[in-house]
Amino acid sequence: MKTHLLKYSFVGLMLCAALTSAAQRNTAAKPPKLQSDGYKLVWAEEFNYNGAPDQSTWNFEKGFERNEELQWYQENNARCKHGRLIIEARRESVANPNFQANSSDWKKNRKEATYTSSSIKTRGLHSWLYGRFVMRGKIDIRDGIWPAWWTLGIKGKWPATGEIDIMEYYRKKLLANIAYMGADNKDAWFTVSKNIDSLGGKAWADKFHIWRMDWNENSIALYVDDQLINRVEMDKLMNRDGTGINPFKQPHYMLLNLAIGGKQGGNPEATLFPAKFEVDYVRVYQK
């Protein structure tokens, strides 16, 4: 009898330890107090399905898009598996169907793309005015890799739409940016960056982290792992094109993408591919 009691006690202790460990992992995966201050969850994408991203939530960008980046965006570089979105960049050639040898347009004068990746967005499907936006993800910080989670306003032509880069990384810098139309009709920025080595470098990037934006009628504040990175008062963000429009007082949609090279991303030639941007969840809270 004593032997059985010891056996069951040991099993009980092991079960309790496993449950405690799981609870600790779950707690560590979620930032604290997300539903505090009157915020309630209004939208979430948990990626708890297998296959392509849900077409009722996301649509795809296709081809060459922006910043003279090297990748060709296509659908089959994004998949959902084991409760995560995986955007995978690959070194592979894709013919450019819009190729024109003598064009001055970078989207047309390249005969082919030498990399592929994916970019998904909620444009035309979901948008939000104000709220607490949260993403748990893991980024690749090697040379030439340029992951981002960001928003654009639903009206206007960029940069008059307004842009919020809640998470952006390239060339050893983790950035938190807010852009609008400047006085010279060019993009103006409030930018704060952190050297990735100051956060822990590769060891830091090998783990999942939580990025957050708190956006209300007074300010926009951007965080990583509950550390405030950038905060800008709303009255500083008026478009300076004579319209009197504040592009952050309109709904924004969100984008998740993994770019390669281009104007900011750096040189990927020495980087082994594939590269991945993994997202555990994206959630929006509002009052």
N, C-alpha and C positions, 0 to 999 in steps of 0.2 A: 504493500500500500504506500509506503513512504517513497518507494522508487517511482510509482505512478504519479504521486503528488509532485515530486521533484521534476518529473518529465513534463507534466502539464504546466507547472509553474514556469519552467524554462521556455516552453512554447509560448505561454502567455507573455512572458517578458520579451521574447523575440518579436511577437506580433505587435506589442505596444511600441517597441523600438522602431519597427517598420512604419507603423502609422504615424509616429512622431516625426520620423525622417521625411515621410511624404508630406506631412503638414508643413514642415519647415521649408521644404522645396516650394510648395505652393505659395507660402507666405513670401518667400524670397522673390518669387516670380512676379509679384504684384506690388506696385508702389502703394504706400499707405494713404488712407484718407481720401481716396479718389471721389467718394460720394459725400465728402464733407462740404461745408459752406453752401449747402443747398443744391449741389450738383447731383443729378441722377443720370444713370446710363440711358441713352436714347438710341444708340446705334452701335453695333459691334460686328466685326468680321473676325471670326475665330479660326477660319481655314480648317474646320473639322470635317473635311471631305477629301476624297482623292480625285486627282485629275486637274483639268484646267480651272483657273479662277472663275468663280460664279459670274456668268454673263449678266445676271440681273443686278449685280453690284459693280462690276468692273468692265471697262472696255480697253482695247489695246491700241497703243500707238504703233505705227508701222513704218518701216524704212528708216531713212535718215531724218532726224527731227531738229536738232539744235546744237549750237556751240561747236560746230565742225567736229563732232564726236565721230569715233571710228566705227561704232557698232551699227549694225542693221537691226532694228527692232522687229521682232516677229513673235508670233503667239507661242510657238513650241518651246521657248526658253523659260516659260513660267509654268510651274505645276504646284499642286497642293498634295502634301503627303505627310502622314503622321502628325496632323494638326498644325502644319506649318506651310507657309508660302515659301517656295524656293525660286528665286530668280537667278538663272545661271547664265553667265557670259562665257562664250566659247570662242576659241581662235579657229575660225573656219571661213571660207570664202563664199560669198553670195553675190550673184550677178545683180547689177543695178539696172532695173528695167527702164529707168529714166535717163540713162546715160546719153550725154551729148558731148562729144569730144571737145568742142570749141566753146562750151558754155563757161561763163564766169561764175555761175552758181555752184557752190561746193556740193550741193545735193545732186547735181547733174553731171559734173565733170569727173566724177570718180566712176571708173568702169565697174568696179566691184567694191564690196565691203569685205574687210579681212577679219571682222569679228561680228558675232551676233549676240543679242541679249533681248530682254523684254522690259517694257514700261507699261504699267497699267494705271488706269485713272477712273474716278467716279463721275467724270463730266457727263452731264445730261441724265444721270441716274440718282446721285445723292450729292447734296451740298448743304452747308451749315453756316449760319450766322452766329458767331460767338460760341464759346464752349471750352471744355477741357478735352483735348485730344491726346491720346496715349497710344504708343506703339512699343511693343517689346520685340527687339530684333538683334541680329548679329551681323556685323559687317566685315568685309574683307578689306584690309588696309595695305595691301601690296601695291607696288608701283603701277600706275595707270588705271587704277580701279576707282570708280566714282559713284558710290551709292547715294541715294537721296530719298527722303520722305518729305513732301512739300505740298503747298496749296497754291491755287490761283483763283482770283475772283471770276465770277461767271460772266461779267460784263466788261467791255472795254478791250483795247488792244494793248498787249504787254509793252511797257511795264505799267501802263495806267490801270491794268487789272489789279495790281498788287500781287506780291509773291511772298510767301512765308516758307523758309527752309527750316523746318523743325529739326531735321537731321540731314546733314550733308557732310561728305568726307572726300577729300582728295589731298594728295601730296603731303601726308603727315599732319593734316589739319582737320580737326572736327569743328564744323561751323554751325552757327545759328544766325540766320540772316533774315532781314525784312527789306523788301524792295518796293519802290513806288516810282512815279514819274517825277524827275527832277526839274529844276528851273530851266535847264537847257534842252528840255524834251528828250533827255536821255535817262537811263535808269540811275536812280540814287539809292544808296544802301545804308542800312544800319547793320554792321557786321561785327560779330565777335567770334574769334577762333581760339581753339586750344590745341597745342601741340600734342599729338597722340602719345608721344613718349612720356609726357607729364602725367598722363592718365594711367600709364602702365604698358603702353606699346602693344606688342603682339599678345602678351598674356591677357591684357584687358580686352582686346578685340576677339579673342577666342571664346569669350563668354557672351551671353545675352545681356543686353542692357535696356533700360526703359527711357524713352524720350517722351517729353510731354510739352504741350503748349496750353497755357491758360490765356484765353483771348476774351476780352469783354469790351464794353463801350469806352473804357478808360485806357486800356493798355494791352500790349501783347508781351507775354513772358514765356521764354523758352528754357527748358530744363533738360538735363540728362542725369538719370539716377537721383532725382530730386535736388540736384545742384543747379541753381540758377545760372544760366550762361548769358542770356541777353534779355533785356526788358526795355521796351520803348513805349512812351506815352502816345496815345492815339492822336493827340493834337499836333504831333510832329510828323504825321504821315499823310498829310493832305497832298494830293497831286498838284504840282506846281506848273500846270499848263493853262491856268486861267479858268478852269471849269468849276473850281470849288469842291471837287469830288474827293472824298476820302475812300479809297478802294477797299479799305478794311471795315467799312460799314455796309458791306454787301456780302451775300453768301459766297463761300469758297468751296471748291471741290478739291479732292486730294489726289496725289500721284505717288506711286512707288516705282522706282526705276533703278537700274544698274547700268551706268554708262561706262564707256572705255575711252581714255585719251581725250582728244579734243582740246579746246582752249584752256581748260583748267586741269583736266584729269591726270596729266603727266604721261610718261612714256611706258607703255606696257610690254615692250619688246622682250625684256628679260624675265617677265612674269610667266609662271607656268599656269596654264588654264586647264580646266574651267575655274572661274571665280564665282562665288555665290554671295547673295544677299538673302538672308533668311528672316522671315517675319513670323512670330508666334501669334500675335493678334494686333488688331487696330480697334480702338474704342473711342467713342465720342460721348461725353457727358455734357448736359446742359441744365440750367436752372429753370 
